[in-house]
Amino acid sequence: MNRWIHTNNMEYYYRESDGKILGAAWHYHMNSAVWTSKIYTEDFPFTNESEKFLGHFIDSNFAKQSVEKYWLLQLNTLEFKHEGGYRDWE
């Protein structure tokens, strides 16, 4: 199961079983009207590609929903794995 936790600056979406942060939603100090969201992929080694911005939203609920919908879609997506890692069908 996944949950949200609130800190002073951000809302973090995490997996309860191991505490891994899956995504975040926040607004900048000088602009509280616009919320931003991103997800953290589980790719290794970690690179700039490990963080993916989902967009800018008018309030925190929409930003948080974008993170939840991303992971729900990933949960319901089948991937084909071969020795070299994940690869799209040719």
ROMAR-582470 format. One line per field, with one value per residue: residue number from 1; residue in one letter; x, y, z of N, C-alpha, C in turn. Coordinates in pm, whole numbers, padded with zeros to 5 digits. Layout:
% ROMAR-582470
num <- c(NUM; ...);
residuo <- c(A; ...);
n.px <- c(X; ...);
n.py <- c(Y; ...);
n.pz <- c(Z; ...);
ca.px <- c(X; ...);
ca.py <- c(Y; ...);
ca.pz <- c(Z; ...);
c.px <- c(X; ...);
c.py <- c(Y; ...);
c.pz <- c(Z; ...);
END
This chain:
% ROMAR-582470
num <- c(1; 2; 3; 4; 5; 6; 7; 8; 9; 10; 11; 12; 13; 14; 15; 16; 17; 18; 19; 20; 21; 22; 23; 24; 25; 26; 27; 28; 29; 30; 31; 32; 33; 34; 35; 36; 37; 38; 39; 40; 41; 42; 43; 44; 45; 46; 47; 48; 49; 50; 51; 52; 53; 54; 55; 56; 57; 58; 59; 60; 61; 62; 63; 64; 65; 66; 67; 68; 69; 70; 71; 72; 73; 74; 75; 76; 77; 78; 79; 80; 81; 82; 83; 84; 85; 86; 87; 88; 89; 90);
residuo <- c(M; N; R; W; I; H; T; N; N; M; E; Y; Y; Y; R; E; S; D; G; K; I; L; G; A; A; W; H; Y; H; M; N; S; A; V; W; T; S; K; I; Y; T; E; D; F; P; F; T; N; E; S; E; K; F; L; G; H; F; I; D; S; N; F; A; K; Q; S; V; E; K; Y; W; L; L; Q; L; N; T; L; E; F; K; H; E; G; G; Y; R; D; W; E);
n.px <- c(00084; 00044; 00119; 00066; 00281; 00318; 00541; 00716; 00779; 00708; 00494; 00516; 00496; 00491; 00599; 00464; 00566; 00848; 00931; 01020; 01043; 00818; 00720; 00652; 00491; 00471; 00484; 00636; 00801; 00755; 00540; 00258; 00031; 00067; 00120; 00362; 00454; 00634; 00784; 00975; 01171; 01257; 01495; 01829; 02170; 02128; 02026; 01983; 01757; 01609; 01434; 01122; 00935; 00594; 00417; 00255; 00017; -00306; -00384; -00299; -00427; -00471; -00206; -00107; -00276; -00182; 00063; -00022; -00182; 00013; 00169; -00029; -00089; 00160; 00161; -00029; 00078; 00228; 00558; 00823; 01102; 01440; 01774; 01940; 01801; 01507; 01304; 01144; 00895; 00985);
n.py <- c(-00118; 00228; 00556; 00904; 01149; 01440; 01711; 02011; 02141; 01975; 01719; 01380; 01075; 00749; 00402; 00179; -00072; -00075; 00184; 00333; 00627; 00726; 00939; 01297; 01602; 01953; 02308; 02613; 02848; 03123; 03110; 03004; 02929; 02753; 02414; 02152; 01832; 01523; 01205; 00935; 00708; 00358; 00302; 00186; 00234; 00541; 00832; 01152; 01086; 00943; 01099; 01222; 01478; 01551; 01760; 02087; 02210; 02333; 02299; 02118; 01869; 01786; 01766; 01563; 01354; 01310; 01183; 00949; 00834; 00785; 00578; 00383; 00324; 00218; -00010; -00163; -00220; -00431; -00553; -00657; -00841; -00890; -01036; -00807; -00610; -00401; -00380; -00246; -00400; -00520);
n.pz <- c(00000; -00066; 00057; 00149; 00290; 00481; 00480; 00584; 00344; 00128; -00015; 00017; -00161; -00073; -00047; 00175; 00254; 00233; 00264; 00049; -00143; -00384; -00526; -00544; -00442; -00457; -00380; -00481; -00265; -00323; -00490; -00426; -00557; -00768; -00812; -00829; -00961; -00935; -01019; -00885; -01036; -01030; -01146; -01188; -01247; -01060; -01225; -01393; -01526; -01348; -01206; -01288; -01410; -01376; -01417; -01385; -01156; -01045; -00781; -00476; -00466; -00735; -00821; -00652; -00731; -00989; -00946; -00813; -01018; -01212; -01093; -01061; -01326; -01402; -01244; -01370; -01616; -01848; -01896; -02105; -02027; -02099; -02114; -02127; -01995; -01970; -02260; -02546; -02751; -03070);
ca.px <- c(00000; 00119; 00059; 00125; 00327; 00336; 00651; 00699; 00796; 00662; 00413; 00586; 00420; 00587; 00552; 00470; 00640; 00991; 00958; 01074; 00968; 00780; 00689; 00640; 00415; 00511; 00476; 00751; 00769; 00705; 00427; 00177; -00085; 00099; 00181; 00441; 00467; 00731; 00796; 01110; 01168; 01346; 01607; 01962; 02216; 02046; 02070; 01881; 01637; 01538; 01329; 01041; 00834; 00464; 00350; 00217; -00126; -00367; -00385; -00224; -00498; -00442; -00065; -00095; -00344; -00098; 00161; -00094; -00223; 00133; 00206; -00136; -00068; 00278; 00123; -00113; 00147; 00318; 00684; 00901; 01240; 01537; 01899; 01998; 01713; 01376; 01312; 01016; 00879; 01033);
ca.py <- c(00000; 00353; 00665; 01038; 01208; 01584; 01780; 02156; 02190; 01883; 01601; 01265; 00953; 00643; 00265; 00143; -00196; -00052; 00326; 00397; 00741; 00703; 01065; 01414; 01718; 02069; 02439; 02698; 02945; 03250; 03087; 02900; 02899; 02649; 02294; 02072; 01693; 01439; 01068; 00880; 00571; 00266; 00268; 00190; 00337; 00661; 00939; 01256; 01020; 00880; 01192; 01262; 01577; 01521; 01882; 02194; 02196; 02447; 02276; 02001; 01745; 01746; 01727; 01433; 01256; 01277; 01084; 00824; 00776; 00732; 00448; 00290; 00283; 00130; -00137; -00237; -00229; -00546; -00524; -00774; -00825; -00986; -01031; -00673; -00519; -00384; -00340; -00244; -00501; -00472);
ca.pz <- c(00000; -00074; 00135; 00144; 00415; 00464; 00548; 00573; 00207; 00023; 00013; -00041; -00183; -00044; -00033; 00317; 00283; 00248; 00286; -00072; -00194; -00523; -00591; -00457; -00489; -00379; -00443; -00449; -00160; -00376; -00579; -00363; -00641; -00864; -00755; -00922; -00916; -01005; -00969; -00877; -01089; -00959; -01233; -01127; -01154; -01058; -01314; -01405; -01578; -01237; -01166; -01403; -01374; -01435; -01461; -01292; -01128; -00976; -00636; -00432; -00496; -00873; -00827; -00588; -00815; -01104; -00898; -00790; -01146; -01278; -01037; -01090; -01464; -01403; -01181; -01464; -01744; -01862; -01964; -02146; -01982; -02152; -02040; -02125; -01924; -02032; -02401; -02618; -02856; -03200);
c.px <- c(00089; 00043; 00130; 00169; 00358; 00457; 00628; 00700; 00730; 00565; 00484; 00492; 00518; 00518; 00571; 00559; 00789; 01029; 01014; 00984; 00945; 00754; 00674; 00554; 00452; 00478; 00595; 00709; 00707; 00582; 00342; 00055; -00059; 00172; 00252; 00447; 00573; 00729; 00943; 01102; 01267; 01461; 01738; 02064; 02134; 02108; 01965; 01750; 01554; 01427; 01255; 00933; 00705; 00390; 00326; 00065; -00176; -00382; -00319; -00294; -00470; -00297; -00045; -00162; -00259; 00008; 00094; -00133; -00103; 00164; 00097; -00122; 00052; 00245; 00046; -00051; 00240; 00443; 00754; 01045; 01327; 01669; 01958; 01915; 01579; 01392; 01173; 01013; 00922; 00928);
c.py <- c(00125; 00463; 00797; 01078; 01355; 01632; 01930; 02204; 02104; 01781; 01485; 01145; 00838; 00507; 00224; 00023; -00173; 00096; 00400; 00510; 00720; 00832; 01177; 01519; 01834; 02197; 02522; 02805; 03073; 03233; 02974; 02862; 02784; 02535; 02215; 01930; 01622; 01300; 01031; 00737; 00486; 00222; 00275; 00165; 00465; 00771; 01050; 01198; 00956; 00969; 01237; 01359; 01546; 01646; 01981; 02193; 02311; 02425; 02142; 01870; 01695; 01699; 01588; 01323; 01216; 01173; 00949; 00757; 00718; 00592; 00344; 00237; 00188; -00008; -00225; -00252; -00350; -00504; -00655; -00750; -00932; -00964; -00891; -00572; -00510; -00335; -00341; -00356; -00441; -00493);
c.pz <- c(00000; 00001; 00107; 00282; 00389; 00544; 00530; 00429; 00100; 00078; -00057; -00048; -00166; -00031; 00112; 00346; 00304; 00265; 00164; -00118; -00343; -00598; -00491; -00525; -00399; -00453; -00396; -00350; -00213; -00465; -00523; -00446; -00738; -00793; -00864; -00869; -00998; -00943; -00969; -00928; -01011; -01046; -01155; -01237; -01168; -01143; -01311; -01457; -01466; -01182; -01290; -01355; -01448; -01479; -01349; -01278; -01042; -00826; -00603; -00467; -00638; -00887; -00766; -00670; -00935; -01067; -00878; -00920; -01221; -01226; -01056; -01232; -01474; -01346; -01279; -01602; -01745; -01938; -01995; -02106; -02045; -02079; -02028; -02048; -01994; -02175; -02461; -02719; -02987; -03306);
END
